[in-house]
C-alpha cells in the first residue's frame, strides 16, 4: 500500500518559485494498478519521483507498505535505494556499455553481500524470462530494438522483486503498434506478480486500458480519481471531460432541476435533457457534455429525445469510424458513426442522444 498525505513540492526556476504539486492525497491499495494522467507540467512525474525518493517534497507524508519514507514534519527522508521499489524511466536509462545480463544484474550487485553469483544468475534469468528476453543475456544492450530495451528496463526494475513498481511514461518512445502490444504485456505481468504499480502517462488510451484507478491531474492537483469507466463516462469537471477522449461541450442554463437526476438545460440550440450534478439549481450556468459516439442518426419521421437537425461538414475517415461535424445554430457537434455510413457534405441529418448519456457540469 502507498499513502500520500497533503504532498506539496516547490522548486526554483527562472520564473521564480514554482508550486509543482499542490496538496496531493493518494491511497493506493496492494496490487492495484494506479495511473496518474495529465498534460505536461501537471505534477504527475514530480509526484512519482517523490514516491521514489528522487525529489524532496516541501511538505507532506509518504508511506510505502506501512513504512514512513518521507515526512517534512518528522524530518524523515529515506533514500531511494532503501525504499522497496523498482522504477522504469521514460528514457529506460539502459547502460550502453553493458550486456543485457549486466544491466539486469547491476541492482543485485549493488546490494553488496546479499546474493552470491549463482543467486544473481538465477534471479536475472527469472527476470528476463518474465519479460520474454531469455536467450538475450550476452547481447550488448544497444543492439536491442526499442521494444526490447523497454522490456530490459522492466526486467531490471523487477529483478529485486520489489513491492512497488513505478513507471514514468515507459511506452512514449515506442511506435503505435508496439505500444498497443506492450500495454497488454505490462498490465498482465504486474497483475500476475501482484505488484502495486504506479504509472505516469499523458496518453489517455494507456490510462483507460491498463488501470484499476485513474487520477487525472491538472496544475499540481488531482481533479478526479475514479475507475477508467467512471472517468470516461462520468467526468466530474470540465477539464476531465475535455482532456479524456473526444467530447462535445454545449453551454446552457438549468431550466428544470432534479437534485442529481435527469433535468433540463436550456441552450442556444434548444432544450437538452441530461444528468444534472448534485446542487444544480434552476438558473445555474452549466456545460453539457456528450460523447460523439453517443449521438445516433434519426431516420425518417422518428421522434427521439434530445433531437437536433443540421447540415454535415468536415467528414473524416478514421478507419474504425467516420467522424462528421453537424452544424447547429450556435454549436458544432462531433458525430462518430460506423465507417459503412456515408453522409455527403452539406446533407441535412437528424441526430439524437439519450439523457442518461449526457451530463451537465457546473461552472
C-alpha positions as CSV (number, residue, x, y, z in Angstrom):
1,X,0.0,0.0,0.0
2,X,1.1,3.6,-0.7
3,X,-0.2,6.5,1.2
4,X,0.5,10.2,0.3
5,X,-0.9,12.9,2.5
6,X,-1.0,16.6,1.7
7,X,2.0,16.5,-0.6
8,X,3.5,19.8,-1.7
9,X,6.5,20.3,-4.0
10,X,8.1,23.7,-4.8
11,X,11.2,24.3,-6.9
12,X,13.1,27.3,-8.1
13,X,13.0,28.3,-11.8
14,X,13.9,31.3,-13.9
15,X,10.3,32.5,-13.5
16,X,10.6,32.2,-9.7
17,X,9.4,29.6,-7.2
18,X,7.1,27.1,-8.9
19,X,4.4,25.2,-6.9
20,X,4.6,21.9,-8.9
21,X,2.4,19.7,-6.6
22,X,-0.4,21.2,-4.5
23,X,-1.7,19.2,-1.7
24,X,-2.0,15.7,-3.3
25,X,-3.7,13.0,-1.3
26,X,-3.5,9.4,-2.6
27,X,-4.2,5.9,-1.2
28,X,-3.1,3.0,-3.4
29,X,-4.2,-0.5,-2.4
30,X,-1.9,-3.5,-2.5
31,X,-1.7,-5.0,-6.0
32,X,-3.5,-2.0,-7.5
33,X,-2.6,-0.5,-10.9
34,X,-2.8,3.2,-10.3
35,X,-2.3,5.7,-13.1
36,X,-1.6,9.4,-12.8
37,X,-2.8,11.0,-16.0
38,X,-2.5,14.6,-17.2
39,X,-0.8,17.0,-19.6
40,X,2.9,18.1,-19.4
41,X,3.6,20.2,-16.3
42,X,0.6,19.0,-14.3
43,X,2.8,17.5,-11.5
44,X,2.4,13.8,-12.2
45,X,6.1,12.9,-12.7
46,X,7.1,15.1,-9.8
47,X,4.7,13.1,-7.6
48,X,6.1,9.8,-8.9
49,X,9.7,11.0,-8.3
50,X,8.7,12.0,-4.7
51,X,7.5,8.4,-4.1
52,X,10.8,7.1,-5.5
53,X,12.8,9.5,-3.3
54,X,14.3,11.3,-6.3
55,X,12.6,14.5,-5.3
56,X,12.5,16.1,-1.9
57,X,9.0,17.5,-1.3
58,X,8.4,20.7,0.6
59,X,5.8,19.2,2.9
60,X,3.6,16.2,3.4
61,X,3.9,12.5,4.3
62,X,4.6,9.4,2.1
63,X,4.3,5.8,3.3
64,X,5.2,2.7,1.3
65,X,4.0,-0.6,2.7
66,X,3.3,1.0,6.2
67,X,6.9,2.4,6.3
68,X,7.2,6.2,6.5
69,X,9.7,7.1,3.8
70,X,9.2,10.9,3.8
71,X,7.8,13.4,6.3
72,X,8.7,17.1,6.4
73,X,7.2,17.4,9.9
74,X,9.2,14.4,11.3
75,X,12.3,15.1,9.2
76,X,12.2,11.7,7.6
77,X,13.8,11.2,4.2
78,X,14.6,7.5,3.3
79,X,17.0,7.4,0.3
80,X,15.8,5.7,-2.9
81,X,17.9,2.5,-2.5
82,X,16.3,1.8,0.9
83,X,12.7,2.0,-0.5
84,X,11.3,-1.3,-1.7
85,X,10.7,0.0,-5.2
86,X,11.6,-0.7,-8.8
87,X,11.4,2.1,-11.4
88,X,11.3,2.4,-15.2
89,X,12.2,5.8,-16.6
90,X,10.9,7.3,-19.8
91,X,14.4,7.1,-21.4
92,X,14.8,3.5,-20.0
93,X,18.3,4.5,-18.7
94,X,19.9,1.4,-20.2
95,X,23.7,1.3,-19.8
96,X,25.1,1.0,-23.3
97,X,28.5,-0.4,-22.3
98,X,26.8,-3.4,-20.6
99,X,25.2,-6.6,-21.9
100,X,21.6,-7.4,-21.2
101,X,22.7,-9.7,-18.3
102,X,24.9,-7.0,-16.8
103,X,22.2,-4.4,-17.0
104,X,19.7,-6.6,-15.1
105,X,22.3,-7.9,-12.6
106,X,23.5,-4.4,-11.6
107,X,20.9,-3.7,-8.9
108,X,21.6,-7.0,-7.3
109,X,25.3,-6.5,-7.4
110,X,24.9,-3.1,-5.7
111,X,23.2,-4.9,-2.8
112,X,26.6,-5.9,-1.6
113,X,26.8,-9.3,0.0
114,X,23.1,-10.1,-0.3
115,X,23.4,-12.5,-3.2
116,X,26.2,-14.8,-4.5
117,X,27.0,-15.2,-8.2
118,X,24.7,-18.3,-8.6
119,X,21.8,-16.5,-7.0
120,X,22.3,-13.4,-9.2
121,X,22.4,-15.6,-12.3
122,X,19.2,-17.3,-11.3
123,X,17.4,-14.1,-10.5
124,X,18.5,-12.4,-13.7
125,X,17.3,-15.5,-15.7
126,X,14.0,-15.4,-14.0
127,X,13.5,-11.6,-14.7
128,X,14.5,-12.0,-18.3
129,X,12.0,-14.8,-18.7
130,X,9.2,-12.7,-17.3
131,X,9.7,-10.1,-20.0
132,X,10.4,-12.6,-22.8
133,X,14.1,-11.8,-23.1
134,X,15.6,-15.2,-22.2
135,X,18.3,-16.0,-24.7
136,X,19.5,-12.4,-24.9
137,X,21.8,-12.4,-21.9
138,X,25.0,-11.8,-23.8
139,X,23.7,-9.3,-26.3
140,X,25.0,-5.7,-26.0
141,X,22.2,-3.5,-24.7
142,X,22.4,-1.0,-27.7
143,X,21.8,-3.9,-30.1
144,X,18.2,-4.4,-28.8
145,X,15.2,-2.9,-30.5
146,X,13.2,-0.1,-28.8
147,X,10.6,-2.6,-27.5
148,X,13.3,-4.9,-26.3
149,X,15.1,-2.1,-24.5
150,X,11.8,-1.2,-22.8
151,X,11.5,-4.9,-21.6
152,X,15.1,-4.8,-20.4
153,X,14.4,-1.7,-18.3
154,X,11.3,-3.5,-16.9
155,X,13.4,-6.7,-16.1
156,X,16.0,-4.5,-14.3
157,X,13.2,-3.0,-12.2
158,X,11.7,-6.3,-11.3
159,X,14.8,-8.3,-10.6
160,X,14.9,-7.2,-6.9
161,X,11.3,-8.4,-6.6
162,X,10.1,-5.0,-5.3
163,X,6.7,-4.5,-3.6
164,X,6.1,-1.3,-5.6
165,X,6.8,-0.7,-9.3
166,X,7.0,2.9,-10.6
167,X,6.6,3.6,-14.4
168,X,7.3,7.0,-15.8
169,X,5.8,7.1,-19.4
170,X,7.6,3.9,-20.3
171,X,5.9,3.5,-23.7
172,X,6.3,7.0,-25.1
173,X,9.3,6.1,-27.3
174,X,7.6,3.1,-29.0
175,X,5.6,3.1,-32.2
176,X,1.8,2.8,-32.1
177,X,1.6,-0.9,-32.9
178,X,4.3,-1.8,-30.3
179,X,2.8,0.4,-27.7
180,X,-0.5,-1.4,-28.1
181,X,1.2,-4.8,-27.6
182,X,3.3,-3.7,-24.7
183,X,0.4,-2.1,-22.8
184,X,-1.2,-5.6,-22.5
185,X,2.1,-7.3,-21.6
186,X,2.8,-4.9,-18.8
187,X,-0.7,-5.0,-17.4
188,X,-0.8,-8.8,-17.5
189,X,2.7,-9.1,-16.0
190,X,2.2,-6.9,-12.9
191,X,-1.2,-8.3,-12.2
192,X,0.2,-11.8,-12.4
193,X,3.0,-10.8,-10.0
194,X,0.7,-8.9,-7.7
195,X,2.9,-5.8,-7.6
196,X,1.5,-2.5,-6.6
197,X,2.1,-0.3,-9.6
198,X,2.1,3.5,-10.1
199,X,2.0,4.5,-13.8
200,X,2.5,8.0,-15.1
201,X,1.3,9.0,-18.6
202,X,-0.2,11.7,-20.7
203,X,-1.8,9.1,-23.0
204,X,-5.5,8.6,-22.3
205,X,-5.7,5.2,-24.0
206,X,-2.9,3.8,-21.8
207,X,-4.7,5.1,-18.7
208,X,-8.1,3.7,-19.7
209,X,-6.9,0.3,-20.8
210,X,-4.3,-0.5,-18.1
211,X,-5.6,1.0,-14.9
212,X,-7.7,-0.1,-11.9
213,X,-7.8,3.6,-10.8
214,X,-7.0,6.7,-12.8
215,X,-6.1,10.1,-11.1
216,X,-6.4,13.0,-13.5
217,X,-4.1,15.8,-12.6
218,X,-4.2,19.5,-13.6
219,X,-1.9,22.3,-12.3
220,X,-0.5,20.2,-9.5
221,X,-3.8,18.8,-8.2
222,X,-5.9,15.7,-8.6
223,X,-9.1,16.9,-10.1
224,X,-10.8,13.5,-10.3
225,X,-9.9,10.0,-9.1
226,X,-12.0,7.0,-10.3
227,X,-12.2,3.8,-12.3
228,X,-11.5,4.2,-16.1
229,X,-15.2,3.7,-16.9
230,X,-16.3,6.4,-14.5
231,X,-13.6,8.8,-15.6
232,X,-14.7,8.5,-19.2
233,X,-18.5,8.2,-18.7
234,X,-19.0,10.5,-15.7
235,X,-16.4,13.3,-15.7
236,X,-16.7,15.5,-12.6
237,X,-15.2,18.7,-14.0
238,X,-14.9,20.3,-17.4
239,X,-11.1,19.7,-17.6
240,X,-11.6,15.9,-17.3
241,X,-14.4,15.9,-19.9
242,X,-12.3,17.8,-22.3
243,X,-9.0,16.0,-21.7
244,X,-10.2,12.4,-21.8
245,X,-11.2,11.4,-25.3
246,X,-13.3,13.5,-27.8
247,X,-16.3,15.3,-26.4
248,X,-19.0,17.8,-27.3
249,X,-19.3,20.8,-24.9
250,X,-22.6,22.8,-25.0
251,X,-23.1,25.8,-22.8
252,X,-26.5,26.4,-21.1
253,X,-28.6,27.1,-18.0
254,X,-30.5,24.7,-15.9
255,X,-34.2,25.1,-16.6
256,X,-35.6,22.3,-14.6
257,X,-33.6,20.9,-11.6
258,X,-33.7,17.3,-10.4
259,X,-31.3,17.0,-7.4
260,X,-28.8,14.8,-9.2
261,X,-31.0,13.0,-11.6
262,X,-32.2,13.8,-15.1
263,X,-33.1,17.5,-15.6
264,X,-33.4,20.0,-18.4
265,X,-30.9,22.5,-19.6
266,X,-31.8,25.5,-21.9
267,X,-29.1,26.1,-24.7
268,X,-29.0,28.3,-27.7
269,X,-29.8,25.3,-29.9
270,X,-32.8,24.2,-27.8
271,X,-33.5,22.3,-24.6
272,X,-31.4,19.3,-23.6
273,X,-32.5,16.6,-21.1
274,X,-29.4,15.3,-19.3
275,X,-28.0,14.2,-16.0
276,X,-27.6,17.1,-13.6
277,X,-25.0,17.3,-10.8
278,X,-26.0,17.5,-7.1
279,X,-26.9,21.0,-6.1
280,X,-27.6,22.3,-9.6
281,X,-30.5,24.8,-9.1
282,X,-32.7,26.4,-11.8
283,X,-30.8,29.2,-13.5
284,X,-27.3,27.8,-12.8
285,X,-24.8,28.0,-15.6
286,X,-23.7,24.6,-16.8
287,X,-21.7,22.8,-19.5
288,X,-23.4,19.9,-21.1
289,X,-21.1,17.0,-22.1
290,X,-21.9,14.4,-24.7
291,X,-19.5,12.0,-26.4
292,X,-19.5,11.8,-30.3
293,X,-20.2,8.0,-30.2
294,X,-23.4,8.6,-28.2
295,X,-25.1,10.6,-30.9
296,X,-27.1,8.5,-33.4
297,X,-28.8,9.2,-36.6
298,X,-32.6,9.6,-36.6
299,X,-34.3,8.0,-39.6
300,X,-37.5,9.3,-41.2
301,X,-40.2,10.7,-39.0
302,X,-39.0,9.1,-35.8
303,X,-39.2,11.3,-32.8
304,X,-36.5,11.0,-30.2
305,X,-35.2,12.6,-27.0
306,X,-32.6,15.4,-27.5
307,X,-33.2,15.6,-31.2
308,X,-31.3,18.1,-33.4
309,X,-31.0,18.7,-37.1
310,X,-28.4,20.4,-39.3
311,X,-26.0,20.2,-42.3
312,X,-23.0,17.9,-42.1
313,X,-19.4,19.2,-42.8
314,X,-15.8,18.1,-42.5
315,X,-16.1,14.3,-42.8
316,X,-13.1,12.4,-41.6
317,X,-12.4,8.7,-42.2
318,X,-10.8,7.2,-39.1
319,X,-10.6,3.5,-40.0
320,X,-12.9,2.2,-37.3
321,X,-15.3,5.1,-37.7
322,X,-16.4,8.0,-39.8
323,X,-16.5,11.3,-38.0
324,X,-18.6,14.3,-39.0
325,X,-19.4,17.8,-37.9
326,X,-23.0,18.7,-37.5
327,X,-23.6,22.5,-37.7
328,X,-26.4,23.8,-35.4
329,X,-27.4,27.4,-34.7
330,X,-24.8,28.0,-32.0
331,X,-22.8,24.8,-31.8
332,X,-20.8,22.4,-34.0
333,X,-21.4,18.8,-32.8
334,X,-18.9,16.0,-33.4
335,X,-20.7,12.8,-34.6
336,X,-19.0,9.5,-34.8
337,X,-20.6,6.7,-36.8
338,X,-19.8,3.2,-38.2
339,X,-17.4,3.5,-41.2
340,X,-20.0,2.0,-43.5
341,X,-22.3,5.0,-43.1
342,X,-21.5,7.8,-45.6
343,X,-23.0,11.3,-45.5
344,X,-22.4,13.9,-48.2
345,X,-21.1,17.4,-47.3
346,X,-24.0,19.8,-46.7
347,X,-26.5,17.0,-46.3
348,X,-29.0,17.7,-43.5
349,X,-29.4,15.0,-40.9
350,X,-31.2,14.5,-37.6
351,X,-29.3,13.2,-34.6
352,X,-30.4,12.3,-31.0
353,X,-28.9,11.1,-27.8
354,X,-30.4,9.7,-24.6
355,X,-30.5,11.8,-21.4
356,X,-28.5,9.3,-19.5
357,X,-25.6,9.5,-22.0
358,X,-25.0,13.2,-21.4
359,X,-24.3,15.2,-18.2
360,X,-24.2,18.8,-17.1
361,X,-21.2,20.1,-15.2
362,X,-21.3,23.2,-13.0
363,X,-19.2,26.2,-13.7
